[in-house]
Amino acid sequence: MYKNYAMTVFYTPSITGLTHVLNEEESLHCVRVLRFGEGHTVHLADGRGTLYTARIVAAHPEACELEVIRKEEHYKPHPYRLHMAIAPTKSMERFEWLLEKITEIGVDEITPLLCEHSERRVLKHERMGKILVAAMKQSQRAQLPLLHEMTPALDFVRKEFQGKKLMAHCAPGEKTALPKALQGCRDALILIGPEGDFSPAEIAAAMQHGFEAVSLGDTRLRVETAGVVACCQMHTQWQ
């Protein structure tokens, strides 16, 4: 895996001015783990798309003080918006892997779906948020995906959405290949169901509310694989 060791990113959602103090967790990582001292240059991401370059002025392991020397808004934005609504896997390890990978690739919003065939119905929102932050920092991004609370699929498909609405399911019927459905699309909502797929009622409700059925290929994919494939196909068409 490629890593740029010259750029270390810290998450600073509360940054506002020309000085900033890292929280205790980030300060400890900066000073004790990475052994950065006064004068060292680091990067700060606010999670809203702005990347700051800052210099350490006081390397305290509980409250590391920084001086901002450069600010770059809209740092490396991707030229599309992707909202992925996906049923969590029974294994949280697999679902956390998915959250990490789609954040690295580029996703704007994530909604865990509660489906009729869902094997997991409870999530730890705070834990998932930490996974997203870590993936944003590792991939040297400045935009943190918006993580929504788990929502019943039948409720979710009734929500308003201005872009293209797509549902990947395995039931028989005519479907458009996802790459074709995404051609020229800059704003997409993609639904991916649980291991047991969406129920007939969920599929029918989505079609009634303007979703288009799409195919991810001829093989049956795990939920987390399907999520990564869908995210990659949105990402690669704009590269």
TINUZA-500593 format. One record per residue (C-alpha): z, x, y; residue number from 0. Coordinates in pm, 1 decimal. Layout:
BEGIN
NODE        c3        c1        c2   nr
NODE         Z         X         Y  NUM
...
! end
This chain:
BEGIN
NODE        c3        c1        c2   nr
NODE       0.0       0.0       0.0    0
NODE     -95.1     130.6     342.8    1
NODE     188.4     181.5     590.7    2
NODE     184.5     303.9     948.7    3
NODE     506.7     499.3     969.7    4
NODE     449.7     577.7    1338.9    5
NODE     520.5     215.7    1435.0    6
NODE     857.6      57.5    1361.9    7
NODE     901.3    -306.2    1467.8    8
NODE    1230.6    -480.4    1540.1    9
NODE    1267.0    -857.9    1581.5   10
NODE    1396.7    -950.7    1928.8   11
NODE    1353.8   -1327.2    1990.3   12
NODE    1589.2   -1326.3    2291.0   13
NODE    1419.2   -1046.5    2486.3   14
NODE    1344.3   -1138.0    2848.2   15
NODE    1369.2    -844.4    3089.3   16
NODE    1317.4    -469.2    3108.1   17
NODE    1629.7    -388.6    2908.6   18
NODE    1743.9    -520.9    2574.9   19
NODE    2024.4    -471.3    2324.7   20
NODE    1940.6    -504.9    1955.9   21
NODE    2167.8    -732.4    1754.0   22
NODE    2413.1    -571.5    1514.8   23
NODE    2188.7    -593.8    1208.3   24
NODE    1886.0    -442.3    1381.8   25
NODE    2102.3    -181.1    1558.3   26
NODE    2250.5     -65.6    1228.1   27
NODE    1904.8     -38.4    1072.7   28
NODE    1770.4     150.4    1373.7   29
NODE    2053.9     399.5    1420.3   30
NODE    2213.9     442.9    1078.2   31
NODE    1924.3     378.5     835.4   32
NODE    1626.3     513.2    1031.6   33
NODE    1843.2     763.2    1226.0   34
NODE    1668.6     696.8    1556.0   35
NODE    1841.7     843.8    1860.7   36
NODE    1818.7     845.1    2240.3   37
NODE    1464.3     892.1    2363.3   38
NODE    1301.6     758.3    2045.9   39
NODE    1023.6     502.8    2101.8   40
NODE    1026.4     177.2    1903.5   41
NODE     843.7    -155.4    1913.7   42
NODE     993.1    -501.3    1959.3   43
NODE     837.9    -832.1    1853.3   44
NODE     962.2   -1156.1    2007.9   45
NODE     803.8   -1374.0    1737.9   46
NODE     596.4   -1553.7    2003.3   47
NODE     308.2   -1308.5    2010.4   48
NODE     434.1   -1042.3    2252.1   49
NODE     490.2    -682.0    2145.7   50
NODE     711.1    -454.7    2355.4   51
NODE     724.7     -76.3    2349.0   52
NODE    1075.3      45.4    2428.0   53
NODE    1276.4     365.9    2450.2   54
NODE    1629.4     398.8    2310.9   55
NODE    1876.3     478.4    2588.8   56
NODE    2201.6     436.5    2392.8   57
NODE    2189.2     473.3    2013.1   58
NODE    2495.2     265.7    1925.8   59
NODE    2496.3     139.1    1563.2   60
NODE    2634.5    -201.3    1666.9   61
NODE    2452.3    -249.7    1997.7   62
NODE    2153.6     -21.5    2041.7   63
NODE    2037.0     -30.3    2405.2   64
NODE    1666.9     -12.7    2489.5   65
NODE    1449.8      23.0    2798.7   66
NODE    1114.3    -158.7    2789.5   67
NODE     827.1      65.0    2894.4   68
NODE     528.8    -153.0    2800.8   69
NODE     462.9    -520.1    2725.3   70
NODE     155.5    -651.3    2542.5   71
NODE     112.8   -1027.8    2527.7   72
NODE    -102.7   -1193.7    2259.0   73
NODE     -72.6    -886.9    2039.9   74
NODE    -341.7    -878.6    1769.4   75
NODE    -385.1   -1256.6    1742.4   76
NODE    -598.3   -1396.7    1463.4   77
NODE    -888.2   -1612.5    1590.2   78
NODE    -782.7   -1925.9    1402.7   79
NODE    -485.8   -2153.9    1342.8   80
NODE    -372.2   -2226.4     989.9   81
NODE    -102.2   -2471.8     885.4   82
NODE     -21.6   -2446.3     515.2   83
NODE     172.1   -2730.5     355.0   84
NODE     269.5   -2631.3       3.5   85
NODE     508.0   -2742.8    -270.2   86
NODE     772.0   -2475.3    -345.8   87
NODE     769.5   -2324.1    -691.2   88
NODE    1056.6   -2366.8    -936.4   89
NODE    1120.9   -1992.3    -906.9   90
NODE    1237.9   -1906.0    -554.7   91
NODE    1133.4   -1545.7    -612.3   92
NODE     772.4   -1657.4    -651.3   93
NODE     790.6   -1883.5    -345.1   94
NODE     944.4   -1607.3    -133.7   95
NODE     661.8   -1379.0    -246.3   96
NODE     415.3   -1641.7    -122.1   97
NODE     589.7   -1669.3     216.5   98
NODE     578.8   -1292.3     253.8   99
NODE     211.6   -1256.9     165.6  100
NODE      71.8   -1539.0     379.4  101
NODE     273.5   -1412.0     675.9  102
NODE     120.4   -1066.8     628.4  103
NODE    -231.3   -1214.3     601.9  104
NODE    -195.6   -1459.5     891.4  105
NODE     -56.6   -1812.5     897.6  106
NODE      73.9   -2012.8    1194.0  107
NODE     278.4   -2293.8    1040.9  108
NODE     432.1   -2352.5     698.1  109
NODE     562.8   -2683.9     567.6  110
NODE     726.5   -2697.4     223.3  111
NODE     619.7   -3022.8      56.6  112
NODE     838.5   -3246.2    -155.4  113
NODE     604.3   -3402.5    -409.9  114
NODE     642.3   -3649.5    -693.3  115
NODE     594.6   -3367.7    -945.0  116
NODE     796.5   -3105.6    -755.5  117
NODE    1015.0   -2881.7    -967.9  118
NODE    1218.8   -2758.4    -669.5  119
NODE    1370.2   -3006.8    -425.3  120
NODE    1621.2   -2792.9    -235.3  121
NODE    1547.6   -2489.1     -18.2  122
NODE    1756.7   -2247.7     187.2  123
NODE    1583.4   -2260.9     523.9  124
NODE    1774.2   -1964.6     668.1  125
NODE    1684.4   -1744.5     372.0  126
NODE    1315.9   -1834.3     404.2  127
NODE    1328.1   -1755.6     775.3  128
NODE    1453.3   -1405.0     699.3  129
NODE    1165.0   -1353.8     456.4  130
NODE     917.4   -1445.1     731.1  131
NODE    1081.4   -1211.7     983.2  132
NODE    1074.1    -920.8     738.0  133
NODE     706.7    -984.9     658.7  134
NODE     616.5   -1009.0    1028.3  135
NODE     784.1    -674.3    1096.8  136
NODE     638.4    -503.5     788.5  137
NODE     284.9    -615.1     875.4  138
NODE     335.0    -507.6    1239.0  139
NODE     274.4    -851.1    1382.4  140
NODE     436.6   -1011.1    1685.9  141
NODE     382.3   -1378.0    1594.2  142
NODE     632.6   -1541.6    1359.8  143
NODE     502.6   -1843.2    1163.2  144
NODE     671.1   -2172.8    1244.8  145
NODE     867.6   -2284.1     937.3  146
NODE     923.9   -2659.2     907.8  147
NODE    1181.4   -2839.0     698.7  148
NODE    1077.8   -2968.8     358.4  149
NODE     887.3   -3295.2     402.6  150
NODE     787.6   -3562.1     146.7  151
NODE     413.1   -3536.4      83.8  152
NODE     354.1   -3908.2     140.6  153
NODE     515.5   -3880.2     484.2  154
NODE     340.4   -3556.6     572.3  155
NODE     -17.2   -3678.5     512.8  156
NODE      39.0   -3955.7     768.3  157
NODE     114.9   -3710.3    1050.3  158
NODE    -139.7   -3650.2    1324.5  159
NODE    -343.0   -3330.1    1310.4  160
NODE    -639.7   -3241.0    1530.6  161
NODE    -809.4   -2983.7    1305.8  162
NODE    -972.8   -3005.8     963.3  163
NODE    -746.5   -3153.5     695.7  164
NODE    -796.5   -3024.0     341.0  165
NODE    -621.8   -3095.3      11.5  166
NODE    -657.5   -2871.5    -293.4  167
NODE    -589.9   -3065.4    -612.9  168
NODE    -694.8   -3057.0    -978.0  169
NODE    -771.5   -3425.2   -1039.7  170
NODE   -1129.9   -3522.3   -1135.8  171
NODE   -1366.7   -3609.8    -856.9  172
NODE   -1605.2   -3458.9    -606.2  173
NODE   -1469.0   -3158.8    -416.7  174
NODE   -1600.5   -2910.9    -163.0  175
NODE   -1553.3   -2539.2    -230.5  176
NODE   -1286.0   -2419.6      11.2  177
NODE   -1497.9   -2140.3     167.5  178
NODE   -1768.0   -2396.6     248.7  179
NODE   -1515.0   -2645.2     388.3  180
NODE   -1372.5   -2373.9     614.6  181
NODE   -1705.8   -2252.5     754.7  182
NODE   -1679.4   -2242.0    1132.5  183
NODE   -1332.6   -2398.4    1122.2  184
NODE   -1076.0   -2249.7    1362.3  185
NODE    -796.9   -2503.1    1306.3  186
NODE    -713.7   -2605.9     952.1  187
NODE    -437.9   -2777.9     757.3  188
NODE    -440.5   -2700.0     384.5  189
NODE    -229.2   -2890.6     131.2  190
NODE    -136.8   -2732.7    -202.4  191
NODE      67.9   -2919.6    -460.5  192
NODE     321.8   -2823.9    -728.1  193
NODE     251.0   -2687.8   -1076.6  194
NODE     208.1   -3044.8   -1199.5  195
NODE     -36.6   -3114.8    -914.8  196
NODE     -24.0   -3395.6    -661.2  197
NODE      28.6   -3743.6    -802.6  198
NODE    -254.8   -4000.4    -790.1  199
NODE     -64.2   -4185.3    -516.1  200
NODE     -32.3   -3867.6    -306.6  201
NODE    -401.2   -3786.6    -347.1  202
NODE    -502.5   -4141.3    -256.5  203
NODE    -278.7   -4142.2      52.8  204
NODE    -421.9   -3810.7     171.4  205
NODE    -780.4   -3931.4     129.7  206
NODE    -697.0   -4250.6     318.9  207
NODE    -566.5   -4041.5     607.7  208
NODE    -873.1   -3824.1     648.6  209
NODE    -814.0   -3532.6     412.6  210
NODE   -1106.0   -3372.5     231.1  211
NODE   -1065.9   -3269.5    -132.7  212
NODE   -1138.2   -2899.1    -188.1  213
NODE   -1165.6   -2666.9    -485.1  214
NODE   -1020.5   -2315.7    -512.3  215
NODE   -1246.5   -2225.8    -804.0  216
NODE   -1293.1   -2291.8   -1174.4  217
NODE    -961.3   -2148.3   -1294.5  218
NODE    -622.1   -2314.9   -1268.9  219
NODE    -406.8   -2113.1   -1030.4  220
NODE     -32.4   -2086.6    -992.6  221
NODE      98.7   -2244.1    -673.8  222
NODE     171.9   -1911.9    -504.3  223
NODE    -167.5   -1771.9    -607.8  224
NODE    -343.3   -2078.4    -468.2  225
NODE    -158.1   -2037.5    -139.7  226
NODE    -259.0   -1673.4    -104.0  227
NODE    -621.6   -1748.0    -199.7  228
NODE    -644.7   -2026.6      57.8  229
NODE    -491.7   -1808.8     329.1  230
NODE    -724.6   -1519.2     245.5  231
NODE   -1032.5   -1739.9     261.2  232
NODE    -936.5   -1863.9     608.9  233
NODE    -861.7   -1508.0     720.7  234
NODE   -1168.7   -1329.8     584.5  235
NODE   -1427.1   -1561.9     737.3  236
NODE   -1312.5   -1453.2    1085.2  237
NODE   -1307.0   -1078.2    1019.3  238
! end
